Amino acid sequence: MLKRSIWLITVLTFFCVSTAVSAEPVFRIVYNIKENLPRIMDDGTAINWSKPGITIELLRMVEKQIGVTFQFIRVPWKRGLYMVEHGAADAAFHASFKVSRAEYGVYPARDGKLDPARSIYKMTYALYARKGSGVSWDGKTIRNISGPIGTVLSFAIADDLRKMGHEVEEEASVGINLDKLAAGRISAYADMETIVDNVLNKLGPRYKTIEKLHPPLREKTYYLLVSKTFAANYPQLTERIWDAVRDVQQTDAYREMLKKYQDQGY
């Protein structure tokens, strides 16, 4: 607990100093250190600004449109949510809706309901199992599960699986989950389709015993989750940011940016 407190104080000090030297307001955004092609490129804390990923480029367009400085920092997903909750960051992406997150963060809404028109994008979750295991998914029921289902730590799909009555084990990475699945230590693995498929394509021989089940497990909508503190202090700016997320995605510049990633095979 002491180490976490010291870390949080250090991060807060860093952000306060960064804000103090700038005459412009700074909107502090955290996002995952794990790649999510083509939305987030590469693993790690570094950001390759020449090709950071679609979502980062979208938000940089938003930044220019509304005239507010954005500051990006990559951290493990669970830590990023902790930073939003405790005031060390103003927003995080990609966040699907969870009641627990809504206790400390706010999502774009209209007439009291989530506003998917101002979301960042939609993502499909898939279920993976060992070939010949007998595990099946028909769109309603997962059958022949003899042990826990793996997910990535703090991903919303874990709650969905628990509501379906399944035991869930959460791990820090895709690789750990795939290794556990290949070794038979979990019965199945649920995660974002594009992320897992990319790993399987890269490391095919290593995971040749693993297959993706159909149909998709879930489709989730992902948002820029803004801290309640920031939204309360800057309600109009918060709405402008979400509005710009929607509006930028309708521009020719955004479509040209998408084409750049598509031309590179993403």
C-alpha positions, 0 to 999 in steps of 0.5 A, spaced: 500 500 500 505 504 501 509 503 495 502 504 491 501 511 495 508 513 493 507 511 486 501 515 485 504 521 489 510 521 484 505 521 478 501 526 481 507 531 482 509 529 474 502 531 472 502 538 476 509 540 474 507 539 466 500 542 467 504 548 471 509 550 465 503 550 460 499 556 459 493 551 456 489 546 460 492 539 459 487 533 458 491 527 461 489 521 458 492 514 460 491 507 455 494 500 455 501 498 454 498 492 450 497 493 443 491 492 440 492 493 432 490 497 429 487 501 434 494 501 439 500 500 436 506 496 439 507 494 446 510 498 452 510 505 455 513 508 449 509 511 443 511 511 436 508 518 434 509 516 426 504 510 427 501 510 434 494 507 432 488 509 430 485 511 436 491 515 438 491 519 431 483 520 432 484 523 439 490 528 436 485 530 431 480 532 437 485 535 440 487 540 434 479 541 433 477 543 440 484 547 442 486 543 448 492 540 449 492 532 450 497 528 454 498 521 453 501 516 457 501 508 457 500 504 463 497 497 464 490 497 464 488 496 471 493 501 473 490 506 468 483 505 471 486 506 478 489 513 476 482 516 473 479 514 479 484 517 484 485 523 480 492 522 477 489 522 470 483 525 467 480 520 462 482 513 459 480 509 453 478 504 451 473 503 456 466 499 455 461 500 460 461 497 467 457 499 473 463 499 477 467 504 472 461 509 472 462 510 480 468 514 478 468 516 471 463 518 466 461 516 459 458 520 453 450 520 454 444 523 451 437 523 455 440 519 461 442 513 456 449 511 453 450 515 447 454 510 442 454 516 437 460 519 441 464 512 442 470 511 439 469 504 436 466 497 437 470 491 438 468 484 438 470 479 443 471 471 441 471 465 445 478 460 444 478 453 446 483 447 444 481 443 438 478 437 440 476 439 447 468 439 446 467 446 448 462 449 444 458 456 443 452 457 440 451 464 441 447 463 448 450 458 452 458 455 453 458 448 453 462 442 456 466 447 460 470 443 465 474 449 468 475 456 469 475 461 463 481 466 462 480 473 461 485 479 461 485 483 468 480 488 469 477 487 462 469 487 462 468 481 459 470 477 465 463 480 469 459 478 463 462 471 463 461 470 471 453 473 470 453 467 465 455 462 471 462 461 469 468 461 473 473 466 471 481 467 472 484 474 470 491 474 467 495 480 465 496 478 458 494 475 452 500 470 452 499 468 459 492 466 457 494 462 451 499 459 454 494 456 460 489 454 454 494 450 450 496 447 457 489 445 459 489 449 465 483 453 463 477 451 459 477 457 454 479 464 453 475 470 452 478 476 449 478 481 444 478 478 437 483 482 433 488 482 439 488 475 440 488 473 432 494 478 431 498 473 436 495 467 433 498 469 426 504 471 429 505 465 433 501 460 429 506 454 431 506 455 438 498 455 439 496 450 433 492 447 438 487 453 439 481 455 435 476 460 435 469 459 436 463 462 432 459 466 433 462 472 436 462 472 444 460 479 445 460 486 441 462 491 446 462 499 444 468 503 447 468 510 450 473 515 452 471 514 460 472 521 463 473 522 471 468 525 475 472 530 477 474 533 471 467 532 468 464 536 474 470 542 473 469 542 466 462 540 464 462 544 457 469 542 455 468 534 457 461 535 452 466 538 447 471 533 447 466 527 446 462 531 441 469 532 437 470 524 438 464 523 434 465 529 429 472 527 427 470 520 425 466 523 419 471 527 416 475 526 410 482 527 414 479 521 419 478 517 413 484 518 410 488 516 416 484 510 416 486 508 409 493 509 411 492 503 416 488 499 411 494 500 406 499 497 411 494 491 412 491 492 418 
